[in-house]
Amino acid sequence: MDVPSTALFTDHYELTMLQAALKAGTADRRSVFEAFTRRLPEGRRYGVVAGTGRVLDAVENFRFDAAVLDFLRERRIVNEETLEWLASYRFGGDIWGYPEGEVYFPGSPVLRVEGSFAECVLLETVILSILNHDSAIAAAASRMASAAGDRPLIEMGARRTHELAAVAASRAAYVGGFTSTSDLAAGFRYGIPTVGTSAHAFTLLHDRERDAFQAQVDSLGRNTTLLVDTYDVTEAVRVAVEVAGPELGAVRIDSGDLLLVAHRVRQQLDELGAERTRIIVTSDLDEYAIASLAAAPVDAYGVGTQLVTGSGHPTCSMVYKLVARAESADPKAPLVPVAKKSSGGKTSVGGRKWAARRLDRDGTAEAEVIGTGPVPAELADRQLLVELVKGGEVVAREALDVVRDRHVAARANLPLSATQLSRGEAVIPTEYVPVSA
């Protein structure tokens, strides 16, 4: 799951820009880059910051070892002077960002990277790769968690995406509110609880469904979860309780009209004396399907494809832009705001930014306030960016459960309409205070 170096998780032009900047004498200019999105995916009311912990790992492992340098040399991607510079590359700047699990809105400076132009520009692609993927998954997970209420969610999407993306998706889903994963690699790497019992193949392996159930109960105990929709659900539930007794842990339904079938199965379980046997449903669920089952006697949901693909929005469209740079390589040279101004909807706001969330009198968020000058006194204790890396050293690693709890609190601090699944704009507006140098 680990790679020797993250240095090649980048685009070709990052290195050619570096080479040109080294030749021009501008590579050492103090610079500020920010990661943000100009808009939320259509219909989304808020975004979720996820992947920050993975970004910190990637920055630490961004090293140009001998094998990487040989590759760059053989392909003639950059010249020898640039290769010599890359050989000793270590990010030595500062990184500030929204704490992982926090929510964000259009324009929010989710991550701010400060250092020389050369050391910051190289990190663009890997930072965006992680933030765009993980934040998209976490946002989908958050919507599903809102729809599920107190019912637990199981991440089951490993077979629907790249094997390494599956591990990252499981982590992001946990941040967004899922309680467990089927992916053992995610459990191994991040400590996420793992679950799983059997698939239809196990039932089909046996001559009779009863034999499959008996084998599973004999091996895993009466508290196991039996899959009851291989053949006839009603007969399977009857046999499952007969084999395991009323102590049967759960039954899983993976097909059919889940709302109707769940009600029928619940009634049947109760009539058979298995009142405590839980019902778990799977089968291409998304937040809308989960919401439609709110009134059903369902105890947990398993979600795969729609989760790991961001439920229709597999990226957050975050960008990484230079927003300020010094006029020279002199460490004391002042920063000058810079921004792209061309037409076409891709403009940005220059300047090194702070961000704060203004609350109403009830303590509910009412605006995302962003500025480049002094922070207004009334917002001083509502600032969002925290220091993540100082002088190249990571200073803010956190346990994943801390991040998960933070998201629950951040979502609860939003207006109630944030949890609505109907299409709409960002649940709070982004406001810019007058921009200053």
Sequence and secondary structure as in RCSB ss.txt:
>XXXX:A:sequence
MDVPSTALFTDHYELTMLQAALKAGTADRRSVFEAFTRRLPEGRRYGVVAGTGRVLDAVENFRFDAAVLDFLRER
RIVNEETLEWLASYRFGGDIWGYPEGEVYFPGSPVLRVEGSFAECVLLETVILSILNHDSAIAAAASRMASAAGD
RPLIEMGARRTHELAAVAASRAAYVGGFTSTSDLAAGFRYGIPTVGTSAHAFTLLHDRERDAFQAQVDSLGRNTT
LLVDTYDVTEAVRVAVEVAGPELGAVRIDSGDLLLVAHRVRQQLDELGAERTRIIVTSDLDEYAIASLAAAPVDA
YGVGTQLVTGSGHPTCSMVYKLVARAESADPKAPLVPVAKKSSGGKTSVGGRKWAARRLDRDGTAEAEVIGTGPV
PAELADRQLLVELVKGGEVVAREALDVVRDRHVAARANLPLSATQLSRGEAVIPTEYVPVSA
>XXXX:A:secstr
   S STTSS HHHHHHHHHHHHHT TTSEEEEEEEESS  TT S EE   HHHHHHHHHT    HHHHHHHHHT
T S HHHHHHHHT    SEEEE  TT EE TT   EEEEEEHHHHHTTHHHHHHHHHHHHHHHHHHHHHHHHHTT
S EEE  GGGS HHHHHHHHHHHHHHT  EES HHHHHHH   B     HHHHHHSSSHHHHHHHHHHHH TTSE
EE  SS HHHHHHHHHHHH TT  EEEE SS HHHHHHHHHHHHHHTT TT EEEE SS  HHHHHHTTTS   E
EEE HHHHTGGG     EEEEEEEEESSS TTS EEE     SSS     S  EEEEEE TTS EEEEEEESS  
 GGGGGGB  EEEEETTEE     HHHHHHHHHHHHHTS GGGG  S  S SS EEE     
